[in-house]
Amino acid sequence: MTVTRGEGPTRDSAKNREPARDLQRDLVKDLDGEVQFDDYTRQLFSRDASMYAITPLGVAFPRHADDVAAAVAAAAAHGVPVVPRGAGTSLAGQTVGPGLVLDLSRHMNRIVELDAGSGTALVESGVVQDQLNRAASPWGLMFGPDTSTSNRATIGGMIGNNSAGSGSVRHGMTIDHVRELDVVLSDASQVRLDRVDEAERARRATRSTLEGALHRELPEIVRANATAIAEDFPAHWRRACGYRLDRLAREDSVFDLAKFVVGSEGTLAVATSALVDLVPKPSRTVIAVGHFTSVAGAIDATQDALACDPAAVELMDRTILDLSRRKIEYAALGDLLNGEPEALLFVSFSGDDEDELLGQLKRLTQLWSRHGHGYHTLRAVTPAQQSSLLKVRKAGLGLLMAASEGTRRPLAFVEDTAVDPVHLADYTRRFKEVLDRHGMTAGFYGHCSVGCLHIRPFLDLADPADVVRMRSVAVEIKDLVAEYGGVNSSEHGDGLARSEFNREIFGDALYDAMRQVKRLFDPDNVLNPGKIVDAPSMTENLRDAALSPAEPLRTRLSFEVIGAGAGSADGTGAMRAAADRCMNIGLCRKSGSGTMCPSYMATRKEEDSTRGRAAALVKALSEPDPRAALGDERLHEVLDLCLMCKACKSECPLGVDMATLKSEALSHYHDSHGVPLRSRLFGSIRFLNRLGSATAPLSNLPGRIPLVRRLMDRTVGIAPARPLPVFVRQNLTRWFRRRTPATHPVTQGTVTYLADSFTTFTEPDIGRAAIRLLERAGWDVRLESGVCCGRSSLSKGLVDDAKNKARHLANTLSTSTEAGSPVVGCEPSCLMTLRDEHLSLLPDDPAVKDIAGRVRQVEELLVEAIDDGRLRPREDSWLAGRTLVYHGHCHQKAEVGTAATVALLSRIPGVSVVELDAGCCGMAGSFGFESEHYDVSMTVGEDRLFPAIEAEPPDTVVVATGVSCRQQIFHGTARDAWHPVQLLWEAVTSD
């Protein structure tokens, strides 16, 4: 067995430099799209969601099919391989390789035509599955294959992989939905592959081109190997392995090259666009969720489920359920479950007749009850009941990856087998015996309806012994699946993980026929070599084996606190481990839902995604001098558009906390280059806002003078188009000091209200409302107004300053407040800093730990007061009958969620509350004020937030918890946004 390291973080070698320069020169000349050969870009594209890493020579971003053809021609002329790539979420290593990577997702993402009458769509390869489904939905249509990665998987990638998904029992695989493909062949010719009759095939075969040779010689390969094709293909229908010679052989009268190249992983042609079939979108779905005391019990119940004609039958084991409960994003599932199931079986029924669907669901529950399957069945009939179920089901891979500890990860190498569901229970039992014999644990989830379980054993590939164990298990499972007539690759493809076994799987004759196919399509081995045929050992090019030990780096922040795993006292490896938690599953490349990652949604650039930045940091932190590498300008460019929204901390299943990583990286950048004036100004925002309040209204004049705004733009980089905050002279601190003391009885004890650095001086009405409400609710309110939390300093990389502020504030609160008394506030970014970043800054400080445990949202205390009858909102306030549209703050969503705020708003009598799924507002504190970031800031807001608010009628009340959010909403929509406590105060006191 050959065990080799993958290529580690990119370092140029002399032998690569000259051909790279020549190829880059030709590509820049010939392509309209961008061409990038810098080390950081190459590092970003050296990985996909697999266990492999291979550094490419460079990356091109084609804008159209002519660019793809030009890139293939240039690469071939220089003897450089081409690796086509969509979202880069391949699990078997299909989209990593040496040579030139073509990122078809950045620009080639147009839906060219959608014909509802014929039920087809013409799409470029970079169109995302959910993007197509959103466009088709108004016509009652959708793309049939339903992958769990539908919010980032591209149609081109699905074609390359022959993807399937949870609904394959009804809709089959991608190969079943492709009509035509426009492709670039290995000689750079552009051709259309489609279904033709024998006469047309013969006509095309006369051409003296590569296309002619395909139509002429491929039928001969099929005829010469008819027996092997008939007898040696695995019997199970759900195949994503090898070349589909069986498809050509079974249709004598037609010749369909489009379907033939589906699943060829970019080794035969580069698809630039596709004409795909759409299927009717069911109007209703109902779900039964069976609760079982074992995985085996859940699998045993599958046959009863299949007898009821389901749309999908999905398994999830206890491992993934427990992981979901630890994440705010998925925790709602736990509230729905009955007891502590060891496994769940999700059975979906879809269609247009609700009575029929409910009948199917009833029949299933009766069958399970009659046969003793499971101990409880949850019925989810409405979309609201189903949302948290479906969210967790689709997140199975990511949640399992979250259980990684350092380089011990749940790995994809035997995760894609499938057998006839009739044999699934026995097969799974024997599969587990193999794992037990090798001392491995694994997570179990997947598609019971088609006999496919995604079983991912935990291994550490930085340990050579685990590499040996991995291959031993792969060989045993390959033989086991063959014994049951199953397939080794059922939807994730061959790639680098399984291609080496294809000769054994298909037999010599069929495998040699596939090699002939490869030579026919690609005689010079230009297109994605080493996949499907003539592949290296599965133990070559392993990602984790490639990383050399991290060099010592003393960090200012503690990365053990954010889940980086072990690290020494001097910080060795901890920061890199925090970045290297990323396994490239690509959830940060989604659009249309959630918050992560706002900059990627705006630019569609890999380097502006969380995983792109994580990969760049891994490269820098693997250099011989990581401190110097963190000062690299290209790294700074990659990190620059991170809004530090912290959405990745909650939405990334692995919890990659890019905001904290960026703060640390910026601090080292400042060590090398000095701290810019603008960063110093924003880091001192509390002082500046206090000064602005003290000198108001004069301090508000500069923001209205165009000449002054242009000067601010030139000198410190403050965007002239961005309105500046309006300072209020009667700030919260002055009001609190001068007001008449409250006369309400104190029944709840003392609460400390954190006077944040923003609303205190620009929106003091918010603090006044909160304090008055708390006092009416029986609290004695203490105001903490003298110390900054350090949030602004952290955002600019001034970590030492932030640490001093954190220590001062924690000590002040700890010594001047009652033990255990709550600390609340109205600005989420400041309040959440006390319970998150302060722990990273001062992990061993008892005062910091004490205060972090006492932080509560003001909404929580107010909801309790309303429920206890201590606060009574009026039934007849002016808010009654209004719709409240609520936009949550990113830090609030990341740290504690928005449930408390929604609950508070819902307790205002007569209102209807709608929480927007509108992502990040784009303001992100100082980010939206900065000249070079203003356009991106507005693009983020224009993505979903502005349109959602502009669609509301004038009497809708807009609500936002964050000061930045309210500023951005007003700037982008000219609508005022209220803080929730202001509305509650209106409801309590309104006449």
GUTORVO-868631 format. One line per 3 residues: their letters; for each residue x, y, z of C-alpha. Coordinates in steps of 0.1 Angstrom, whole numbers. Layout:
% GUTORVO-868631
a	X Y Z  ...
END
This chain:
% GUTORVO-868631
mtv	0 0 0  12 35 -9  7 61 18
trg	17 96 8  10 131 21  -12 154 2
egp	3 187 -9  5 211 21  -2 248 21
trd	11 262 -12  47 271 -17  60 276 -52
sak	87 253 -65  111 264 -93  99 237 -116
nre	63 250 -114  71 287 -118  80 289 -155
par	51 268 -169  27 286 -146  39 320 -158
dlq	35 310 -194  1 295 -189  -11 325 -169
rdl	1 349 -196  -19 331 -223  -50 328 -201
vkd	-50 365 -193  -47 372 -230  -74 348 -241
ldg	-101 349 -214  -126 375 -204  -128 360 -170
evq	-103 365 -142  -71 344 -139  -54 340 -105
fdd	-22 321 -99  -12 336 -65  -4 312 -37
ytr	-34 321 -16  -59 314 -45  -42 281 -52
qlf	-45 272 -16  -82 280 -16  -88 256 -45
srd	-65 228 -33  -94 213 -12  -130 203 -16
asm	-152 186 10  -132 154 8  -101 142 28
yai	-78 152 -1  -57 182 -10  -38 188 -42
tpl	-25 223 -50  -33 235 -85  -11 255 -108
gva	-37 282 -110  -74 291 -112  -95 306 -140
fpr	-130 320 -136  -146 317 -171  -174 341 -180
had	-188 320 -208  -183 288 -229  -157 305 -251
dva	-136 312 -220  -138 275 -211  -127 265 -246
aav	-99 289 -245  -88 277 -211  -88 241 -222
aaa	-69 249 -253  -42 269 -234  -38 242 -207
aah	-35 215 -233  -9 235 -252  12 237 -220
gvp	6 201 -210  -14 211 -180  -44 192 -167
vvp	-78 209 -163  -100 204 -132  -136 216 -137
rga	-153 228 -104  -187 240 -93  -193 246 -56
gts	-163 223 -46  -185 202 -23  -174 169 -37
lag	-169 143 -10  -146 119 -28  -120 144 -42
qtv	-134 148 -77  -127 186 -78  -90 187 -66
gpg	-61 181 -88  -29 195 -103  -30 219 -132
lvl	-57 245 -139  -89 247 -119  -119 261 -138
dls	-143 277 -113  -176 276 -132  -197 289 -103
rhm	-186 326 -101  -199 338 -135  -215 310 -154
nri	-247 310 -133  -275 322 -156  -308 305 -161
vel	-309 311 -198  -345 299 -204  -373 282 -184
dag	-400 267 -205  -429 257 -183  -448 243 -212
sgt	-422 217 -220  -411 213 -184  -374 221 -192
alv	-348 246 -182  -316 257 -200  -290 266 -174
esg	-254 274 -172  -232 250 -152  -228 273 -122
vvq	-266 276 -115  -273 264 -80  -300 238 -75
dql	-321 260 -51  -317 289 -75  -333 268 -103
nra	-360 256 -79  -369 292 -69  -372 301 -105
asp	-393 271 -114  -415 272 -83  -440 298 -96
wgl	-448 274 -124  -453 245 -100  -420 228 -111
mfg	-387 218 -96  -355 199 -104  -361 163 -94
pdt	-328 153 -76  -330 168 -41  -295 169 -26
sts	-289 180 10  -265 206 -5  -292 221 -27
nra	-284 256 -14  -249 256 -29  -246 225 -52
tig	-244 236 -89  -262 218 -117  -228 213 -134
gmi	-214 196 -103  -245 175 -100  -241 164 -137
gnn	-204 156 -131  -212 136 -101  -246 121 -111
sag	-261 133 -78  -293 120 -64  -306 128 -29
sgs	-335 120 -6  -361 119 -33  -343 94 -56
vrh	-368 66 -49  -393 87 -69  -372 110 -91
gmt	-341 89 -98  -307 105 -103  -294 135 -123
idh	-288 113 -153  -325 108 -156  -332 145 -160
vre	-305 156 -185  -317 161 -221  -288 180 -237
ldv	-254 192 -227  -232 219 -242  -197 208 -235
vls	-161 216 -243  -141 185 -253  -105 178 -246
das	-94 194 -280  -112 226 -270  -140 221 -295
qvr	-175 231 -284  -203 206 -292  -238 198 -281
ldr	-244 163 -268  -279 150 -271  -301 120 -279
vde	-300 111 -316  -314 82 -337  -292 58 -356
aer	-293 78 -388  -282 110 -372  -255 92 -352
arr	-241 78 -385  -242 112 -401  -222 128 -373
atr	-198 98 -373  -186 109 -408  -171 141 -393
stl	-133 143 -391  -135 158 -356  -133 145 -321
ega	-171 148 -320  -172 126 -351  -148 100 -335
lhr	-171 98 -305  -201 90 -326  -181 66 -347
elp	-159 47 -322  -180 47 -290  -206 23 -304
eiv	-178 0 -314  -165 -1 -278  -201 -9 -267
ran	-205 -37 -292  -170 -52 -285  -178 -53 -247
ata	-215 -63 -248  -211 -93 -226  -191 -75 -199
iae	-215 -46 -200  -245 -70 -196  -229 -91 -168
dfp	-203 -71 -149  -221 -38 -140  -233 -39 -103
ahw	-270 -49 -102  -282 -20 -80  -297 8 -101
rra	-284 37 -80  -250 41 -95  -226 70 -95
cgy	-195 50 -105  -176 43 -137  -186 53 -172
rld	-222 45 -181  -217 22 -210  -248 3 -198
rla	-269 33 -208  -256 32 -243  -260 -6 -246
red	-296 -8 -235  -310 15 -262  -302 1 -296
svf	-321 26 -317  -309 58 -300  -275 72 -290
dla	-275 95 -261  -241 111 -254  -256 137 -230
kfv	-266 110 -205  -234 90 -211  -211 118 -198
vgs	-233 124 -167  -213 111 -138  -180 112 -156
egt	-166 137 -131  -152 161 -157  -129 134 -171
lav	-145 133 -205  -158 168 -212  -165 201 -194
ats	-202 209 -193  -209 246 -199  -247 245 -200
alv	-275 219 -198  -310 214 -209  -327 196 -180
dlv	-361 182 -173  -382 196 -145  -408 177 -126
pkp	-441 188 -110  -436 203 -76  -460 187 -51
srt	-481 213 -33  -482 194 0  -459 172 21
via	-466 154 53  -439 136 74  -439 108 98
vgh	-409 107 122  -405 73 137  -387 71 171
fts	-366 39 176  -344 25 203  -317 14 179
vag	-305 20 143  -313 -16 135  -349 -11 146
aid	-352 19 123  -338 1 93  -362 -28 100
atq	-391 -4 97  -381 7 62  -400 -20 44
dal	-433 -10 59  -425 26 49  -417 16 13
acd	-450 -3 12  -468 31 16  -452 47 -15
paa	-432 74 2  -413 103 -15  -383 97 8
vel	-372 75 38  -343 90 57  -324 77 87
mdr	-306 98 114  -289 82 144  -283 94 179
til	-249 108 171  -264 135 148  -294 141 170
dls	-271 150 200  -250 172 178  -280 191 166
rrk	-290 200 202  -257 218 207  -263 242 179
iey	-287 272 181  -295 268 145  -309 233 149
aal	-319 231 186  -356 234 179  -357 198 169
gdl	-351 186 205  -384 202 216  -403 181 192
lng	-389 147 200  -404 121 224  -379 107 248
epe	-343 100 238  -345 80 205  -313 62 194
all	-325 67 158  -352 85 138  -368 75 105
fvs	-382 104 85  -408 92 60  -421 119 36
fsg	-453 117 15  -457 143 -12  -485 152 -36
dde	-514 175 -42  -542 156 -25  -540 162 12
del	-565 135 22  -545 109 2  -513 120 19
lgq	-528 118 53  -542 84 44  -507 72 36
lkr	-494 86 68  -521 69 88  -514 36 70
ltq	-478 38 79  -484 45 116  -508 15 116
lws	-482 -8 100  -455 3 124  -479 -2 153
rhg	-490 -36 141  -454 -49 135  -440 -33 167
hgy	-417 -8 149  -406 21 171  -421 35 203
htl	-435 68 190  -444 84 156  -444 122 153
rav	-468 135 126  -455 168 110  -483 180 87
tpa	-478 217 84  -447 236 70  -442 251 105
qqs	-441 217 121  -417 204 94  -392 233 92
sll	-369 223 121  -371 186 111  -361 193 75
kvr	-333 217 86  -317 190 107  -322 163 81
kag	-304 183 55  -276 192 79  -266 156 87
lgl	-232 158 71  -223 191 87  -235 181 121
lma	-215 149 120  -184 169 110  -189 191 140
ase	-179 161 162  -144 164 148  -116 167 174
gtr	-85 182 158  -76 159 129  -98 131 141
rpl	-127 135 118  -157 115 104  -144 106 70
afv	-160 99 36  -145 68 21  -171 41 27
edt	-201 65 31  -217 60 -3  -224 23 -7
avd	-260 11 -15  -277 -22 -15  -313 -33 -22
pvh	-333 -20 7  -345 -56 13  -309 -64 24
lad	-302 -32 42  -307 -44 78  -284 -74 74
ytr	-259 -54 54  -257 -27 80  -253 -52 108
rfk	-223 -67 90  -209 -33 81  -209 -24 118
evl	-191 -57 126  -163 -46 102  -161 -12 120
drh	-162 -29 155  -134 -53 144  -112 -23 135
gmt	-121 -4 167  -140 24 148  -170 45 157
agf	-192 61 131  -223 82 125  -252 67 105
ygh	-276 86 83  -289 85 48  -315 72 24
csv	-331 40 36  -356 42 7  -328 33 -17
gcl	-305 13 5  -279 40 8  -265 49 42
hir	-238 75 47  -216 58 73  -185 79 82
pfl	-160 64 106  -139 86 128  -102 85 119
dla	-71 107 123  -53 107 90  -24 125 105
dpa	-17 91 122  -2 66 97  -17 37 116
dvv	-52 52 109  -44 55 73  -37 18 71
rmr	-69 10 90  -89 32 67  -77 13 36
sva	-83 -20 52  -119 -11 60  -124 3 25
vei	-113 -30 10  -136 -51 33  -166 -29 26
kdl	-160 -30 -11  -161 -68 -9  -191 -68 14
vae	-212 -45 -9  -204 -67 -39  -216 -97 -19
ygg	-250 -81 -17  -251 -70 -53  -247 -33 -43
vns	-226 -4 -55  -195 12 -39  -205 47 -51
seh	-242 55 -52  -243 93 -54  -210 108 -42
gdg	-189 94 -71  -156 77 -74  -131 106 -72
lar	-98 98 -54  -115 78 -26  -129 49 -47
sef	-115 50 -82  -86 27 -74  -111 -1 -68
nre	-129 2 -101  -109 -26 -118  -120 -50 -91
ifg	-155 -38 -90  -161 -39 -128  -137 -67 -138
dal	-108 -65 -162  -129 -64 -195  -153 -37 -184
yda	-126 -16 -168  -104 -18 -199  -134 -7 -219
mrq	-137 23 -196  -101 31 -202  -107 30 -239
vkr	-135 55 -234  -112 78 -216  -86 76 -243
lfd	-112 82 -270  -126 113 -253  -92 126 -239
pdn	-62 111 -257  -38 134 -240  -52 129 -205
vln	-60 166 -201  -94 165 -183  -93 157 -146
pgk	-69 128 -148  -67 102 -121  -104 99 -115
ivd	-125 68 -124  -97 51 -143  -59 50 -139
aps	-63 64 -104  -37 67 -76  -42 48 -43
mte	-69 62 -21  -42 69 5  -23 94 -17
nlr	-28 132 -14  -44 131 20  -51 165 34
daa	-44 160 71  -12 141 65  1 171 45
lsp	1 196 73  35 199 91  34 207 128
aep	24 243 134  52 267 144  49 285 178
lrt	26 315 177  16 334 208  -20 345 203
rls	-38 373 221  -71 354 220  -77 319 234
fev	-88 296 206  -94 266 230  -124 286 241
iga	-139 286 206  -134 249 201  -100 247 184
gag	-90 217 204  -57 213 221  -30 240 220
sad	0 246 241  4 275 265  23 295 239
gtg	-5 291 214  12 265 192  -13 252 168
amr	-45 264 185  -53 292 160  -45 270 130
aaa	-66 242 145  -95 267 148  -92 275 111
drc	-86 239 100  -118 228 116  -133 238 82
mni	-140 207 61  -151 227 31  -187 214 30
glc	-195 248 16  -226 259 36  -210 294 37
rks	-216 295 -1  -254 294 2  -276 322 -8
gsg	-313 331 -3  -315 319 33  -297 324 67
tmc	-270 349 73  -237 332 66  -218 344 46
psy	-229 379 36  -198 389 17  -200 357 -4
mat	-236 364 -12  -225 398 -24  -195 388 -45
rke	-198 351 -52  -160 348 -47  -146 318 -30
eds	-122 339 -10  -151 359 4  -166 327 20
trg	-159 315 54  -142 284 41  -120 305 17
raa	-108 326 46  -102 296 68  -81 280 40
alv	-61 312 37  -54 313 74  -44 276 74
kal	-18 285 47  -5 315 67  -3 296 100
sep	16 268 83  44 290 72  78 288 89
dpr	71 323 104  34 325 110  36 359 127
aal	51 374 95  27 355 73  -3 370 92
gde	10 404 80  8 393 43  -11 418 22
rlh	-28 391 1  -41 374 33  -53 408 45
evl	-72 412 12  -89 378 17  -100 387 52
dlc	-110 422 44  -146 417 34  -154 396 64
lmc	-182 416 82  -175 398 115  -212 391 117
kac	-204 358 136  -231 339 116  -204 313 109
kse	-202 306 146  -238 293 146  -246 284 110
cpl	-214 267 101  -219 232 115  -183 230 125
gvd	-185 264 143  -156 281 124  -156 315 142
mat	-141 337 115  -149 369 135  -125 358 163
lks	-99 346 138  -100 378 119  -96 399 151
eal	-64 379 160  -51 381 124  -56 418 123
shy	-37 423 155  -7 406 139  -11 426 107
hds	-10 458 129  22 444 145  38 444 111
hgv	23 475 95  11 497 124  -24 507 133
plr	-42 529 108  -57 562 120  -93 551 111
srl	-89 519 132  -78 539 162  -108 562 157
fgs	-133 534 155  -116 516 184  -122 548 205
irf	-159 550 195  -172 554 231  -150 584 237
lnr	-159 599 203  -197 593 208  -195 608 243
lgs	-177 638 229  -203 641 201  -231 640 226
ata	-214 666 249  -211 690 219  -244 684 203
pls	-261 698 183  -229 714 169  -213 680 165
nlp	-240 670 140  -232 698 116  -201 682 99
gri	-221 653 87  -243 676 66  -215 696 49
plv	-205 680 16  -170 695 17  -164 681 52
rrl	-177 647 41  -153 646 11  -124 656 34
mdr	-134 627 57  -134 604 28  -99 614 17
tvg	-83 616 51  -98 586 71  -119 568 45
iap	-154 575 58  -179 570 29  -195 603 20
arp	-228 587 10  -232 571 44  -253 592 69
lpv	-235 598 102  -251 591 135  -270 620 151
fvr	-258 628 186  -282 636 214  -271 660 241
qnl	-295 646 267  -279 611 266  -288 581 287
trw	-263 588 314  -274 624 319  -310 614 320
frr	-304 586 345  -284 609 368  -309 637 367
rtp	-342 619 367  -366 615 395  -361 581 411
ath	-386 554 404  -414 548 429  -423 512 419
pvt	-418 486 446  -386 464 441  -396 428 441
qgt	-371 412 418  -337 425 431  -311 444 413
vty	-304 444 376  -275 461 359  -282 479 326
lad	-252 481 303  -252 516 287  -236 507 254
sft	-213 529 234  -239 537 207  -276 540 218
tft	-265 558 250  -254 588 229  -275 586 197
epd	-307 567 207  -312 572 244  -349 567 241
igr	-342 530 239  -323 528 272  -349 550 289
aai	-377 526 277  -358 496 289  -350 510 323
rll	-386 522 329  -400 488 319  -376 470 342
era	-385 492 371  -422 487 365  -415 450 365
gwd	-401 452 400  -364 456 393  -340 480 409
vrl	-319 492 380  -283 500 383  -267 518 352
esg	-232 508 341  -221 537 319  -184 543 326
vcc	-166 515 307  -166 503 271  -170 465 264
grs	-142 466 238  -164 454 209  -152 482 186
sls	-116 476 194  -119 439 187  -135 446 153
kgl	-104 466 143  -79 441 156  -69 462 186
vdd	-70 431 208  -47 444 236  -69 475 240
akn	-100 453 240  -85 430 267  -78 460 289
kar	-114 472 285  -128 437 291  -108 434 323
hla	-119 468 335  -155 462 328  -156 427 343
ntl	-139 439 375  -162 468 378  -193 447 373
sts	-181 419 395  -172 442 425  -201 467 423
tea	-231 444 417  -248 418 437  -235 382 432
gsp	-257 364 407  -276 395 397  -284 398 359
vvg	-266 421 335  -287 432 306  -285 456 277
cep	-303 466 245  -274 465 220  -267 429 211
scl	-232 434 198  -221 449 232  -240 426 254
mtl	-229 394 236  -193 405 238  -195 400 276
rde	-205 364 272  -183 355 242  -153 375 233
hls	-144 384 269  -139 347 275  -116 344 245
llp	-97 375 257  -94 365 294  -103 328 297
ddp	-88 324 332  -102 356 347  -128 347 374
avk	-146 380 371  -150 375 333  -164 341 338
dia	-187 354 365  -202 382 344  -204 360 313
grv	-227 337 332  -249 365 344  -256 381 310
rqv	-292 380 300  -312 396 272  -335 424 285
eel	-363 407 265  -361 376 287  -367 396 319
lve	-396 415 303  -412 384 289  -411 369 324
aid	-426 401 338  -455 400 314  -462 363 320
dgr	-461 369 358  -485 399 355  -459 424 366
lrp	-462 442 332  -495 446 315  -494 458 278
red	-526 475 269  -551 458 246  -560 491 229
swl	-525 505 221  -519 520 187  -500 489 178
agr	-531 467 179  -539 453 145  -504 461 131
tlv	-479 438 116  -444 439 132  -417 429 108
yhg	-386 420 129  -350 418 117  -326 402 142
hch	-291 413 149  -264 389 136  -245 386 169
qka	-278 379 187  -287 352 162  -252 337 165
evg	-250 336 203  -285 331 218  -310 332 189
taa	-340 355 185  -366 335 203  -367 359 233
tva	-372 389 211  -400 372 191  -416 361 223
lls	-416 397 237  -431 412 205  -457 385 204
rip	-469 395 238  -480 429 226  -517 425 223
gvs	-532 425 188  -500 424 168  -488 400 141
vve	-451 393 143  -431 383 112  -394 375 116
lda	-375 381 84  -350 356 70  -331 385 55
gcc	-295 377 64  -271 403 75  -281 440 71
gma	-246 447 57  -238 475 80  -217 455 105
gsf	-207 484 128  -179 504 112  -178 483 80
gfe	-206 502 63  -190 535 71  -158 527 54
seh	-154 541 19  -140 509 3  -167 488 19
ydv	-197 510 13  -208 493 -20  -205 458 -6
smt	-224 469 25  -253 482 4  -252 451 -19
vge	-256 429 12  -286 449 23  -301 450 -12
drl	-299 412 -14  -329 404 8  -334 429 37
fpa	-343 461 17  -367 443 -7  -384 426 22
iea	-390 459 40  -399 478 9  -426 452 1
epp	-444 460 34  -473 485 35  -467 519 52
dtv	-486 508 84  -462 479 90  -439 485 120
vva	-403 477 113  -383 463 143  -346 458 147
tgv	-325 451 178  -292 464 164  -281 500 161
scr	-263 492 129  -294 474 115  -316 504 122
qqi	-291 528 105  -289 505 75  -326 500 72
fhg	-332 538 72  -304 545 47  -316 517 24
tar	-354 520 26  -362 554 43  -381 534 69
daw	-376 540 106  -370 509 127  -380 505 164
hpv	-362 487 191  -385 461 207  -384 478 241
qll	-396 510 226  -427 492 212  -434 475 245
wea	-431 509 263  -456 522 238  -479 493 244
vts	-477 497 282  -482 535 283  -502 543 251
d	-534 561 256
END
